[in-house]
Amino acid sequence: MEDPIQLKEEGNKYFQASDYEKAVQSYTRALKLNKDKALQAVLYRNRAACFLKKEEYGKAASDASRAIDINALDIKALFRRSQALEKLGKLDQAFKDAQKCATMEPRNKSFQETLRRLGADIQEKLRIQFSTDMRVQKMFEILLDENSEKEKREKAANNLIVLGREEAGAERIFQNNGVHLLLQLIETKNPEMILAAVRTLSGMCIGHKARATAILHYLGIDSICTWMSIDNEEISLAVCNLLQSIVDCLMGQGKEEHHGKEAAMVLDTKKDLRMITTRLLDMLVSKSVSGQGRDRALNLLNKNIPRKDLKEHDNSRTIFVIDNGLKKILKVVGQIPEMPDCLPLTENTQLTASVLLNKLYDDLRCDPERDNYRVICEEYIKSKIDPQNMDKTLHAIQIVSGVLQGPFDLGNKLLGMKGVMEMMVALCGSEREIDQLVAVEALIHASTKLSRATFIISNGVTLLKEIYKKTKNEKIKIRALVGLCKLGSAGGTDYGLRQFAEGSTEKLAKQCRKWLCNASIDTRTRKWAVEGLAYLTLDADVKDDFVEDEPALQAMFELAKTSDKTILYSVASALVNCTNSYDTKELVPELVQLAKFSKQHVPEEHPKDKKDFVMKRVKRLLKAGVVSALACMVKADSAILTDQSKELIARVFLALCEDPKDRGTIVAQGGGKALIPLALEGTDVGKIKASHALAKIAAISNPDIAFPGERVYEVVRPLVSLLNTERDGLQNYEALLGLTNFSGRSDRLRMKIVKERALPDIENYMFENHDQLRQAATECMCNLVVNKEKEHFINVLWWGFFFSRLKLVVLLCGEDDEKVQTAAAGALAMLTAAQKKLCSKMTEVTTQWLEILQRLCLHDNMEVQHRGLVIAFNLISADKELAKKLVETELLEILTFIGKQADDPKRQHIINVARDCLARCMDYGLIKPLSQS
């Protein structure tokens, strides 16, 4: 067991040595072990001093307060808290602490000076506050005066918004009856004034729980939800942001600072959060709420109800919503836009509701909770099924369809309810178009699982064909087409689709492209055209025609910007097909011959799936702006952009990066930035594909341009993840090239590579039989050695590493591969310059060391020769005895030969090093100066 007093002394030593991080660690360990109150106060006080030095003023104030809680007369703790509070801008509290210090030690000049300074600062702050108060008053006068000039009102509104975002400004507005005045602005019903008021209130709530709570209670949740319900996108979004700011504060996600008992204040927020949740659930089923407002309510529930981390135990918010609002969410999912009694919806409302259903289901912890969820759904659907009322039954089928787009496993269980599947098939044969529309959509969502698709194939394919041929309603026609495509995919065959399309899938694809480009068709219907193309582009002729259709491509890219999970997945699928970036089984030639001999069918590659055709399609997509579309898709919310969609996008990016000439275009259009999150999150396959695409870019691009700022450090981990024996040789090689490129840029990047534990993996590739892998790994190691603080860097990271592996580096210098030799010689030159111990060690690791060194010094490649001479100079400079050993060998003749050569600008750096070697030998007295002519 460590001793707290010893740890305190250790922390004091670290503090005196200005190593504040280690001092904090020592004091923290001592606090965990200590039980003595007096020592505890000292430890908190000392740790506060460390935090002051580290400019972590909130922590400094907190620790000082804890010391004061133990001993109210601890003058050092009081003064340190005063210093911290001053830096935090809490001048009045800082003044009180400094005043206590000055009272206790009135002759202390430091305390008196601090009091004078704080007094002056407080006076200045009051002057500014008075000025701010006047400005706030003037702004409200202008805004509330209907006769004010428009330009003045706009300027005042913008100034008020900016002021509300600043802590000092927000507090002055709040203290000067600002919330009441902002409410008056909202009640003017002028959209510009409402926006200004709401945005100001939102700024005032950020990071301040007490103020946010007061604003919520003053405005009232009913009023806030009413403003969010209006059919004005800007205002609805602004009010949504206001409510999110309030919720963030209530959930403890704002800025929190603890200053001990004196500043403690506890607010019970659970009641307010439950009140907000209840009101949002009520909004979902209210006819007075606009489609925009309903979307905002769903988005707020999506963001704030399910747990952010499933490791957290408490899922009470989700349970509350399921018990009190699941039926309301199901009602939204079951709406049919074509029916007169439909609630106001946008194109995204029902999909967002399905996403919420999925998140709630995923947030449940045990089977009883999931069973309760299922029972509520089943009871609600049963209440809607009425053979005497077809409209009511339609809602039940629409609910099942919506659940299938959310928690799919639950949706499958609902399909198993008595009569549901039969009802779906029966509705396909109805004469009413609305029945066909709902039933076809439900069949499509139900057919994703092969077990369900088998039932539908045997009962619904003929109906879908008939619907497609007979209906004149484009909305139904396109859904029937997608249904046939999806059933074909689920069944593993085209099920007569080619015959149905009169011998050509191109005809179907052409029809889909026509629908896709028709801007007069609603987005929801055009979405189905994209999904149809996602299936049809498996055909080589279809994909080739599609990439040549510029309007269709642009229409698809535009649709990809919408917040729709299905559209994103379908667009990504179509692009994977067009770039042939899906996985294919490599045919073994011997097995192909055997199959032919036994007269079995052997699938042949379509001519348009060959590499040259694929590359042409890739070039066409790049020209059409596919990278910008993909970058936009990556920015979608995690609820919309699923892991499966991420994997598909990563596959497309990898295909686009195949030609090095295109990588600059990809970077310029935001591809480098978009690939980083794909490499860090998603499926294992998706992360590998994205990491490989990053490696391709990193291998040949300037990192400062491809990954500017801090972004470059995020790329290191994906590259290191490819240094794995499970990855293929190309992935290993391009990752090593990328790391080599990075390691040549800066000390910080080199340290990042080391921290990601890449060294053992890079070392493994230095033993590879493959020349290119061995060369890349050696070059990477060479670059990693370079460091401005070389001596320290090698002591810490490389001494043990190279001391035990020096033989490998020396032997690599004797390799026949010139690039490997160059890299190894560079590494050895830098290492021997930094560590004299390595110089003597080098002569012991192998008997071939001298022969290798001589070969380097006589090499035809000037770069290798220069590095060899530098190694020789390092050995001579390290030790006189070692220099004597070298002088007694043929190396002296080599140095003399090179040193005597006439000056030559091209070789001067080589000649100079040889002369330096000879000069050092003369200094030792091992050789005599050359006789002058």
N, C-alpha and C positions, 0 to 999 in steps of 0.2 A: 504493500500500500504506500503510495506517495505521501509525503509530508506537506500539508498546506503551507507551512512557514517556509520550507525550502522552495516550494513552487513560487511563493511570493517573492523570495530573494532572486530566484531565477528570472521572474518577470521584471524585477527592478533592473537587473543586468541588461536584459534585452532592451528595456526602455532607454537606458543610458547609451546603448549602442545604436539607438534610433531604429531598432527592429521592432516596430510597434505591433505587427501582426503576431509575431511569436510571443511578445509580451502579453497580448490579449489572450492567447491560447493558454499561457501559464496561469494567469489570474483566473481564467474560466475553470480550469481543472482544479485549482485551489478552492474555488467557491463550491464546487460539487462535493469536495471532501470535507470542507470546514464546517464546524458546528458552533464555533465561538463567535458571538455577536460582534464583539469589538474588532476582531480580525476581519470579519465579513464586511464591516463598514470600510475598513482600510482597502480591502480588495476591490470593492465597488468604486471607491474614490480613485484608486490607481488605474482601474480599467477605464474610468471616465476620462482620465488624462490621456490615455492611449487613443481613445475615440476622438478626442479633441485634435490630436496630432494628425489623425487619419481623416479629419474633416467630416466625420460621421456624427453630426451635432445632435441628432435626435437620440441616438444611443448614449451619447455623452450625458445629455440632460437626464435621461432615464436612470443611468447608473448613479449619477450624483444624487438624484432624488432618493434612490434606495439607501444610499449611505446616510442621507439626512433623516430618513425615516427611522434609522437605528440610533443616530446621534444628531439631534437637532442643532447642536453647537459645533458641528464639524466645519470649521471655517474654510478648510481646503475644498471640501465638497460643495459648500455654498458658493465659493468663488468660481469653481469649475462649472457649476450649473449656470451661474450668471454669464460666464463666457459663452456657453453653449446656447443659452436662450437668446443672447444678443445676436449670435450668428443666425438663429432661426427667425429673427425679426420680432421676437417677443420682448420688446424693450422695457415695457412696464414691469414685467416679472423679473427681468434681468436686473433692473434698478433696485427692486425690493431686496434681492439677494445681495447685491453689492452694498446696499445700505446697512444690512445686518452685519456684513463683514467689517465695514467702516466703524460701526458702533462698537464692535468687539475689539478692534485694533485701530483706534482713531489716528495713530501716528503713521500708519502704513501708507506710504506714498502711492503705491500701486492701486490700493483701494480708492484713495481720494481721486486719483486721476481717472479711474474707471467711472466713478460717480459723476465727475464733471462731464466726461465724454457722453455717458448715457443721458445725462440731463439735457445736454445740447441736442442729442439725437432725438430725444422725445419731443422737445420743443419744435424741432424741424418736422417731425412726423405729424404733430398736431397742426402745424401750419399747412402741411400738404393735405391732411385730412379735411381741414376747414375749406381748403381750396377745392378738394374733391367733392365735398358736400355741396358747395356752391355750383360746381359743374353738374352734379347729378340733378340738383333742383332745376337748373337751367334747361337741362336736357328734357326733363319731364314737362316743363312749361311749354317747350317747343312742340313736343310730341302730342300733348293733349290739347293744343290750340289748333283747331281746325282751319284757322286762317293763316297759319304759318306756311311759308313757301315750301314747295315740295322738296327742293334741294336741301334746305335746312333740316327738314324732318328726316330725310334719308341719312344725312350726316349724323344727326343726333341719335338715330336708331343704331347705326353702326358703332358709334362711340360707346353707347350703352352696352351693346353686346360685348365689345372688347373689355370694357370695365368690369362686366360681370364675370369674366373668365379669370380676372386677377383677384387674388385672395383679399388684398386690401380694398380694392374697388367693390367686390361683392359684399364685404362686410359693411362698407359705408352705405351702399344701396339698401341693404337689409335694415340697418340701424335708423335710416331716415325715411321709414314708412314706404320703402320702395316696392315691397310685394303688393301692397294695396294699390299703388299707382300703376304697377305693371298689370294688375287685374283690370284696372280701368281701361288701359290700352287694349286689352283683349276684348273688352265689352264694346269697343268702338265698332267691331266687326269689319274693320279695315284690314284686309289680308296682310299688307306690309307691316302694319302696327302689331298685328297678332304675332307674326313671325318674329319681329324684333323682341317683343315681350317674352315669348316662349323661349327663344334662344338665350336671352339674358337670364331667365330663371334657371335654365339648364346649366349655364356656366356657374351660377351661384350655388348650385347643389353639389357640384363635383367635389368629392373629397372632403365634405363637411357634413357629418351625420346629423348633428343638432340642427343646423340650418335647413338641411334637406327635409328633416322630419317636420319642422315648423312650417315650411312652405307647403308640404303635402297636406297638413291639417288646415292651413289657412285657405288654400285653393279648394280642397275637397276632392277625393278620388272620383266622385261622380262627374264633377265639372271637367277634370282632366280627361276622362274617358269620352265625355261628350265632344270635347274639342278634337280628340283623336279620331272620332267617328265621322267627321265631316268629309265630304267628297272633294278634298283639295290635297293633292299629293304632298306638296311642300309643307303645309301646316300639319298634316297628319304625321309626317315623318319627324318634324321638329318636336311635336308633343310626345311622340314615341321615344325620342332621345331624352327628353325631359324626364319621362317616367323611368327610363332605364338608369339615368343618373341617380334618381331617388332610390331605386331598388339596389343599385350598387352600394350606395352608402348604408342602407338598412341591412344589407347582407355582409357588411364589414369589408367591402372591397375598396373603400376610399382610403385616403392617407390617414394613418393613425399614429399618434405620438403619445407615449406614456411618460409622465413626469412624476410618478410616485403618488402618494396619497393625496397631496395637496391639490393636484389637478385632476383627480379621478372623477369621472361622470359616467353613469351607466344608463343606457336607454334600452328599454325592452321593445324590440322591433318586430317580434313574431306576430303580434296582433295586426300591425300595419301591413306586413307582408301578406298575411292571410286575407285581409280586406282587399288589397290590390288584386290578388289572384282571383278572388270570388267575382270581383267586378269585371275582370278580363274575360272570365268564363261566361258571364252574362252577356257580354258584347257579342260573343260568337253566334248567338241565336236571336239577336235583336234585329228586327227588320229596319229599324231606324239607323242602323250602323252601315256606313258605306262599305264597298268592297275593299277599298284601301284601309279603312279602319279595322276591318275584320282581319286583314293580313297583318296589320301591326300588332293586334292582340295575340294572334297565333305566333308571330315571331318573338314577342316578349315571353310567352309561355315556353316556347322552344328553347330560348336562351337561358331562362332563369329557374325552371322547375326541375328538370333532371339534374342529377349530380354531375359535376364536372369531372370528378375522379371516382370511379366505381369502388376504389379502396375505402372511401368514406362510408361509414356505417349508416348514417342518417339519410333515409330516402322518404322522410315524412311528407315533404312537399308533393312528391309524385303520388303517394297514397291518397293525400287530400284531394288532388285533382281527379284521380280515378274515381273516388267515391262521390265527388260532388260535381264533376264536369265531364266524365267520359261520354255520357249520353249526348251532351251538347256538342262535343267534338264529332261524334258519329253522325249527328244531324247535319253538320256542315259537310262531312264526307259524302253523305247520301243525297245532297242537293243535285237536281238535274236542271242545268241552266236553261234548257229549252222549254221548261214547264212554267206556267204563269205564276205559281206560288213560290218560286225560287227566291231565296235570300239574295241580296246584292253581293256579287262575287267578282273577283278579278280572275285572270287566266291562271294565276298561281295559288289561289286560295285553297282549293281542295287538295292539291299536292302537298302544300305546307301543312295542312291538317293531317294528311297521311304520315308525313315526316314526324309530326308531334306524337301520333299514335305509336310509331315505331320507337321513338326515344323513351316514351313512358314505359313501354313494354320491356325495353332493354334495361331500364333502371330498376326493375323489380328484382328482389334478392332471392326469392324462394318459390317453390311450386305452388304453395297455397295462395300467394299473392298473384301469380300468373293465372291460376284457376279462377280466382275472383274476377280478374280482368276479362277472361274468356266468358264467364257466366253472364256478366253485365252485357257484353256484346251479343251473346246468343239470345238473351231475353229481349233486348232492344230490337234485334232483327225479326224475331218471332212476332213481336207486337206489330210489325209492319207488313208481314205476309198476310194477305187477305184475298182469297180466290174471287171474291165478289167485287173487289176494288183493285183493278189492274194498276192504277196510278200509285197506290200505296205500296203494292208489291214491287213496282219498279224501284222505289226508294230502297227497299230491302236489298235488291240485287246490286244497286249502286253502292250501298254501304260495304257489301262483301268485296266489290271491285276496289273500293278505296282502301280497305284493310289489306288486301293483297299487295297494294303499292307501299304499305307500311310494314308492320310485323308479318312477314310472309308466312311463317310457320303457323301463326294464329289464323291467318286468312285461309290456309289449307284446311284447318280444323273446321272453320265455318263453312267451307265448301262441302264438307261431309254431313252437314245438317240435312235432315230429311227434306227432299224435294227441291233443294237449292239448285243443284246441277241440272235436273230435269226442267226446272222453270227457265233456266238460262237458255237451254237448247230450244224450248218451246217458244220463247219470245223471239228467237231468230226467225221463226216462221210466221210471226204476226204480220198483219197488213199495215199496222201503224209504224211509221218511220221512227218515232221516239222509242218504241219497244225494241226495234232492230238496233238502234244506235246504242242503247244501254246494254243490251244483251251481247252484242259483238265486242264491245269494250271489255265486258266482264269475262267473256270467253278468252280474249287475248291475255288478260292478266292471269287467268286461271291456268292457261296452257304452259306456263313456264316450267312446271314440274311434269316430267314424263308420265308419271302415274296418272295424273289428272288428264294430260293430253291424250292418252290412249282412249279414254272414255269419249273425249270431245271429237277425236279423229273419227271414231266409229259412228258418231251421231251428228257432228256439226260441220264437217268439211263440205259435204254436198250443199248444206244450207248456205254456207258462206259463199260458195261458188255461184249459187243461184242469186243471192243478194247482190253480189258484185256485178253480175250480168244484167239484172233487171232494174236495179234502183237507179234513179236519176239524181238522187241526193249525193253530192260529192262527199259530204261528211261521213255518210254510211259506206260509200264505195271505197274510200281510202282505208277505213277501218277494216273492212272485209278483206282487202288486199293484204294488209299487215297481218291479220289473223291467219290467213293462208300461209304467208311466209313464216310466221312464228311456229305454226303447227308443223310445217315441213322441217324446220330447224329442230324442234323437239323430237320429231320422229326419226331424224337421221336420214331423211330422204326428201325429195321434192314433192312427193305425193301427187304427181301429175300436174305440178305447177307449169312445167314447160308446155305440156299439151293444152293446159287451160289457157295459157297465153298464146296459143296458136303457134307453138314451136319456138318462141323467143322470149327469154326473160328480159331482153333489152326493151321489149314493148312495155312490160310492166314498169321497168325502171324509168323509161321515158315519161310514163304517166306520172310517176312519183315526182320526177324533176319538174314537171309541169305544175303540179300542185304546190310544190315547194316554192316556186318562183312567183306564184299568184298571190300578190300582196293583199288582194281583196278577201282572201280566205282567212279566217281567224287563226291566231297562233296555235291554239289548241289542236286544230285540224291539221295544220302544216307540220306540227310535231309528229303526227303519224306518218307523214311522207318521209321524214328523216328516218323514222324507225323502219319503214319499209326498205329504204335504201341501205340501211345497216345490214339487212339480210341479203338483199339483191346484189350488193357489191362483192359478195363472195364469188360471183361469176366474173371471170377475167375480162370478157367483152364489156360488161356493164361498168366495171371500175374504170376501164380505159376511156369509155365514152363520157363518164361522169366528170373526170378531171379536166376534160376538154370543154366542159360546159361552164364557162366563167360565171354567168348569172346564177346558176344553181349552187356553185361553190360559195359565192358571196352571200346568197340567201341562207345557206346552211351556217356559215360563219356568224352571220347576224343573229340567227336563232340561238346559237351557242352562248350568246351573251345573256340570255334570259335565265332566270333562277328556276330551272326545271331539271330535276334529277334525270328523268327519262331522256330529255333532249341531249343533255351532256353525255350520257352513256351511249346514245345512238350515234351522235356525231363522232365520238371517239371510236366507236366500233367501225363506222364507215371509213374513217381515216386509216385505221389498222388494216382493213381489207385493201384499201387503195395502195398502201405502202408495203403490203405483204409482210407486215411485222408480227404476224401471228406465228406461233410455234408450228414447225412442220417436221414430220419424221423423215430422217434421211434414209433413202433407199439403199440397201446394201446390194451392189452389182451382182454378187453371186446368187443372192436370194431372188433377184429379179429374173436372172437367167433360168433359175430352177422353176420359178412360177410359169415362165413362158413355155418351158419344156413340158410342164404338166398341164399346159393349155388353160391356166387360170388367168383371170383378168388382172392386168397390171395397170393401175392408174398412171397415165402419162401427164407430165407437166404441160400445161397450156402454154403455147408460144408467147402469149402476152403476160405470163407470169415469170418469164425469164428475166435475168438481171438487168439487161439493157432497157427493157420496157418498164420495169419497176423504177429504175433511175429516172427515166423520162417523166413518169408520173410524179415522182418526188420533186423534180425541178419545177414541174407545172404547179404543184401545190405551194411550193415556196414562193413562186412568182405571184400566186393569188393571195398571199398573206396568211398562210396557215399558221405561222409561228405566233403572230399577234392574236389570232383566235384561240390558240392553245394557251397562251399566257393569260388571256382573259378567263378562260375556263378554270385554270388553276386557282384563280382568286375567289372562286365561288365558296360559299359557306360549306362547312364540313358535312352538314346534313344533306346538301345537294350533291357535292362532289364525293362520291363513295370511294372506298379503297379500290374497288374494281375499275371505276372510271379512271382513277389515278394511274393504275397499272397500264390501261390502254393508252393513255396520253404519254406515259413514259416510253412505251413501245414505239409510238409514232415519232417522238423526239429522237430516239436512237436511230431509227431509219433515216430521218432527216439529216443526222450528223454523219452519215456514212462517207460522203464526199468531203474531204478537208476544205475544198474550195467554198463550200456552202456554210461552213461554221461561222464565218464572220457575219454573214447575213442573219444567221440564227441568233447570234449575240446581239446584233444591232436591233433586232425586233423584240428583245426581251426574253429570249430563250434561256440564257444562262441563269437569270434570276428565277424563272419559272421552274427550272429543273431542281433547284435546291430543296424546296419542300417535298417534291416528289421522291427525292433520294432519302429523305429522313423519315417520312411517314407513308404508310400504306402496306400493301402486301409485300412479302419477301421478294417475289419476282419483280414487282414494280419498282422497288427500291434498287434492286440490282441493275435493272435496265436504265433507270434514271442516273445512277452512279456511273454506269458505263458511258452514257451520253456526256456527262460532265467530264469524265476522263478524256474523251475524244476532244472536247473543247479545250480543256486545261493543257493537253499535251502540246498544242501548237499555237495557243493564243497568249497574248500579253495579259497576265492576270489582272493588272491594274485597269485594263479596259473591259475584259470579259466579266470580271467580278469586282467592281469598284468598292472602295471603302472597306467596311467590316465584313462584307459579303464573302470575300475570299476565304476567310477563316472558317466559314460554315461549309466550304467545299472540301476541306481536308478530310473530315470524317468519312464522307461517302467514298473518296478515293482510297483511303486506308482499308475500307470494308472490302474492296476488290482484291486486296493482297491476301488471298485465301486459296488454299489448294482445291477447294470445291469450285472455284471460278475457273473459266477456261484461260488458256495462255494469252489470248488477245486482250482479255480484260485485265489480266495481271500486267501485261506489257504496257498498255496505254495508261493504266493507273500509275505505274512507275514513272512513265514519261511525264505525266501531269505533276507528280510529286517532285520530280527532278526540276521541272520548270518552276514550281512554287518555291522549292528550297534555295533557288538562286536569287530570290527576290529580296528577302529581308530577314533579319534576326528573329523577329517576332513570328514569322511564318515557319521558320525552322523549329523554333521552340514549340509551336502548335503541333507540328508533325510528330515531334518527340513525345509530347503529352498525350497524343492519341495512340501511343504505344506501337508505333510503326516500325521501330528499329529491328526487333526480332524477325519480323516478316521480310523487311528489306534484306536483312542479312541472309535469310534462307535462300532468296533468289540469287545471291552472289555465289551460291554453290550449284546453281542450275546447270544442266548440260546444254540447255538452249542458249546459244551465243547472245541473241538479242536480249533475252531476259537478264542474263548475267551482266551484260554491258549496261543496261538501264539501271539495274540495282546498284552497280558500282558507281555509276555517275551520280546517282541520287545520294549515296553515302559521301561521295566527294563534295557535293554541294552542301550537305549538312554539316561538314566539318568547318566550313567558312563561318566565321563569326567575329564581329568587331571586338567582343570581349572574349577572344579566342582562348586565352589561358584558363579563365574561369570555366568556360563552356566545356573544354576538354577534361578538366579536372573532375567536373561533376558527372558528365554524361559519357565521355568517350574513353577515359583512362582505363577503366576496368574492361570495357567492351573491346578496345583495340589491343590492350596488353595481352589478352588471351587469344585474339584472332589476328595478331600482327602477321603471322606466317601466311595466312590467306591473302592479305593485302600485298605482301612482298611477292608471293607467287603469281598473283594476278598481274603484277608489273612485268612479269616475264611471259605473259600470254601472247599468242600470235595475233589475236584479234586486236587491231590497232586502237579501236575505240575503247575497249575494255582496258587496254594498257594505258591509254591516256588518262582515263578516269582514275584508275588505281594509282598511277604515278602522282597525279594531282593530290589525291587524298594523302598519300604517304609524305609528299613534300610539305603539306600544311601541318600534318601531325608531328613530324620530326622537328618542324620549326617551333611548335608550341611546347613540346615535352622532350627534354634532354634524355629522360630515362628511356624513351622509346628508341632513341638513337643507338644506345648500347644494346638494347633488347633486340633490335633489328638484326644485329650481327650474330645472334645466338639462335634465332628461330629456324634457320635453314642454312645448309652449307652452300646453297646456290646464291646467297644474297649478293656476293661480290660480282659474280658473273652477270646477274640481272642488272645490278647498278651500272656496270660497264656497258652493257648493251643499251641501256637507257641513254647514257652519255654519248654514245656513238650513233644514235638512232637517226634515220633519214628524215623523220618528221620533226620539224623544228620545235613544235610544241612539246612533244615527248622528250626531246633532247634537253630542252630548257628545264623541264620538271626533274629530269634525272640529275642535272648539274646542281639544282637547288637542293635536292636530297643530299648530294655529296657535300655541299657547303654546310648544310645543317649538321652532318656527321662530324665534319672537321671542326666546326665551331663548338660542338657539344663537349668535347673532351680531347686533351692533348694526346693521351695514349691511343685513343681511337684514330686521331689524325695521323699518328705515327704508323699505325697498322696500315692505313690507306696509302701513305706515301711509299711504303715498302712494296706496293703492288703496281700493276700496270696502269692503275688509275692515274698515277702521277704523269705518266707519258701522255695519256689522253688529255688531261687538264693542260699540260704544257703545250701540246699540239694545238688545242683550241685557243688557248690564251695568246699564242704567238701570231694568230691569224690577223690579217690587216682589218682595220675598222670597216664595217659594212653595215649600213643602216638597217638592212633586213635581218641581220644576224647579231646586231650589236648587243641585245639583251643576253644572248647566249654567251658571247665572248666575254662580256663583263662579269658574269657569274663565275666563269672559269678563272678569270684573273683574280676575282675576290677569293676563290679557293686557294690559289697560289700565294696571295698576299697573307692569308691567315696562317698558312704553313710557314711562311717566312717569319711571321711574328712569333711563332713557337720556336723558331731556330731550327726547324727540321730540314729546310732547304736554303740555299744561298740565292741572293738576288741574281737575276739574269745579267750576264756581262754585257756592257753597253758597246755598241758598234762604233 
